[in-house]
């Protein structure tokens, strides 16, 4: 009963905050959507992707969590799975000509700015330019007050967990927070702030009333 009450209160808060975030996205020439649950987010994403579309992604754990990756593999789509292609570079280059690119954010602001950190730059470069449309799957846990907060989240939450996930030897793996390192294993090589989209209809952000990704 207590957990159900907490969930209802969280949803109420997320719904209200999402309206503000969506207005911020619209002011930046991006389209926002809100889904209470992973199931609703999955349906929203599939509604945006016509059958036969070519779709690819970087390391978007949120897309896996809502079941989108499996749905694309099972459905009538040309899903380019870099994990199943021997030539990783070719798979990454194919992303730039895809109809849809799936991504998430490491942090975002209440007024609609998106923050991403990358090691190899394939993800941030595809977000910035190339694929015809980009769909972001974003848990409301990633929404921060302002750009400084979103950047701090990206560096002190997302980056250390990613470094742990890949078993890297960065200082943040040991400390749990960013040490501003400059070593070969660093995942903080490129920082991308998407504050506006030049191309209307290219960037879609599905906000999800659950905790997704990291």
C-alpha positions in Angstrom: 0.0 0.0 0.0 2.8 2.4 0.9 4.7 1.6 -2.3 1.5 2.2 -4.4 1.0 5.6 -2.7 4.6 6.5 -3.4 4.3 5.5 -7.0 1.2 7.6 -7.4 2.9 10.6 -6.0 5.9 10.2 -8.2 3.7 9.9 -11.3 1.9 13.0 -10.3 5.1 14.9 -9.9 6.6 13.5 -13.2 3.4 14.3 -15.2 3.5 18.0 -14.0 7.3 18.4 -14.6 7.1 16.7 -18.0 4.6 19.4 -19.2 7.3 22.0 -18.4 10.0 20.0 -20.0 7.9 19.4 -23.2 7.3 23.2 -23.5 11.0 23.7 -23.2 11.7 21.2 -25.9 9.1 22.8 -28.2 10.8 26.2 -27.7 14.0 24.5 -29.0 12.4 23.1 -32.1 12.3 19.6 -30.6 9.2 17.4 -30.0 8.4 16.0 -26.6 6.1 13.3 -25.4 5.3 11.8 -22.0 4.6 8.2 -21.0 3.8 7.1 -17.5 5.3 3.6 -18.0 7.9 1.7 -20.1 5.0 0.0 -21.9 3.5 3.3 -23.0 6.9 4.6 -24.0 7.5 1.5 -26.1 4.2 2.1 -28.0 5.0 5.8 -28.4 8.3 5.0 -30.0 6.9 2.4 -32.3 4.2 4.9 -33.4 7.0 7.2 -34.5 8.9 4.5 -36.6 7.2 3.4 -39.8 7.5 -0.3 -40.9 10.5 -0.8 -43.1 12.6 2.0 -41.5 16.3 1.6 -40.9 17.0 2.0 -37.2 20.2 1.9 -35.2 21.6 3.2 -31.9 24.6 3.6 -29.7 24.7 2.2 -26.2 21.2 3.2 -25.2 20.3 1.1 -22.2 16.9 2.9 -21.8 15.8 1.6 -25.3 16.6 -1.9 -24.1 14.8 -1.4 -20.8 11.5 -0.4 -22.4 11.7 -3.4 -24.8 12.2 -1.2 -27.9 15.3 -3.0 -29.2 13.7 -6.4 -29.1 10.5 -5.1 -30.7 12.6 -3.7 -33.6 14.5 -6.9 -34.0 11.2 -8.9 -34.0 9.3 -6.5 -36.2 9.3 -5.3 -39.8 12.3 -3.0 -39.5 15.9 -2.9 -40.7 17.6 -2.8 -37.3 21.3 -2.3 -37.6 22.7 -4.0 -34.6 26.4 -3.1 -34.2 26.8 -5.9 -31.6 26.0 -8.4 -34.3 28.1 -6.9 -37.0 31.8 -7.9 -37.2 32.9 -4.6 -38.7 32.1 -2.2 -35.9 33.3 0.8 -37.9 31.0 0.0 -40.8 28.1 -0.4 -38.4 28.8 3.0 -36.8 29.1 4.7 -40.2 25.8 3.2 -41.2 24.2 5.1 -38.4 24.7 8.4 -40.2 22.4 7.3 -43.1 19.8 5.6 -41.0 16.1 6.7 -40.9 16.1 6.7 -37.1 18.8 6.8 -34.4 17.9 5.7 -30.8 19.5 7.5 -27.9 19.1 8.7 -24.4 20.7 11.5 -22.4 23.2 11.6 -19.6 21.3 14.5 -18.2 18.8 17.1 -19.4 17.4 20.4 -18.1 13.8 21.3 -17.2 13.9 23.8 -20.1 14.8 21.2 -22.7 18.5 21.1 -23.1 20.1 17.7 -23.7 23.5 16.7 -22.3 25.6 13.8 -23.5 29.2 12.6 -22.9 30.9 10.2 -25.2 34.2 8.4 -25.5 34.4 7.4 -29.1 32.1 10.2 -30.4 30.0 7.9 -32.5 26.9 8.5 -30.4 27.2 12.3 -30.0 28.2 12.8 -33.6 25.1 10.9 -34.8 22.9 12.9 -32.5 24.3 16.1 -33.9 24.2 15.2 -37.6 23.4 12.3 -39.9 20.4 10.2 -39.1 17.1 11.6 -40.5 15.5 11.5 -37.1 16.6 10.9 -33.5 14.4 9.4 -30.8 15.5 9.9 -27.2 14.2 7.6 -24.5 14.6 9.5 -21.2 13.6 8.5 -17.7 12.4 11.4 -15.6 15.3 10.5 -13.2 17.6 12.3 -15.7 15.8 15.7 -15.6 17.8 18.3 -13.7 17.1 21.9 -12.7 19.6 23.6 -15.0 22.5 23.0 -17.4 25.0 22.9 -14.5 23.0 20.2 -12.8 22.7 18.2 -16.0 26.4 18.4 -16.6 27.2 17.4 -13.1 24.8 14.4 -13.4 26.4 13.4 -16.6 29.9 13.5 -15.1 29.2 12.2 -11.6 26.5 9.7 -12.2 26.4 8.5 -15.8 30.1 8.5 -16.6 31.3 6.5 -13.5 28.6 3.9 -14.0 29.5 3.6 -17.7 33.1 3.2 -16.8 32.2 0.5 -14.3 30.1 -1.2 -16.9 33.0 -1.5 -19.3 35.4 -2.4 -16.6 37.6 0.6 -17.3 40.4 1.8 -15.0 39.4 5.4 -14.5 39.6 7.2 -11.1 35.8 7.6 -11.1 35.4 3.8 -10.9 37.2 3.9 -7.6 35.7 7.1 -6.2 32.2 7.0 -7.7 32.5 10.6 -8.9 34.3 12.5 -11.7 38.0 13.2 -11.1 38.4 15.1 -14.4 40.9 12.5 -15.5 42.9 12.6 -18.7 43.9 9.0 -19.2 43.4 6.5 -22.1 40.4 4.8 -20.5 38.4 8.0 -20.0 34.9 8.0 -21.3 34.6 11.8 -21.1 36.2 12.8 -24.4 33.3 14.7 -26.1 30.6 16.7 -24.5 27.5 17.5 -26.5 24.8 20.1 -25.4 21.8 20.0 -27.7 20.1 23.4 -27.0 18.2 23.8 -30.3 17.4 21.7 -33.4 18.0 23.4 -36.8 15.7 20.8 -38.4 12.0 20.7 -37.3 10.7 17.2 -36.8 14.2 15.6 -36.4 14.5 15.2 -32.7 11.9 13.5 -30.6 12.2 13.1 -26.8 10.0 10.5 -25.1 10.0 11.3 -21.3 9.1 8.2 -19.2 7.7 8.4 -15.7 10.1 5.7 -14.5 13.8 5.5 -13.6 15.6 4.4 -16.7 19.3 4.1 -17.6 22.0 5.9 -15.6 
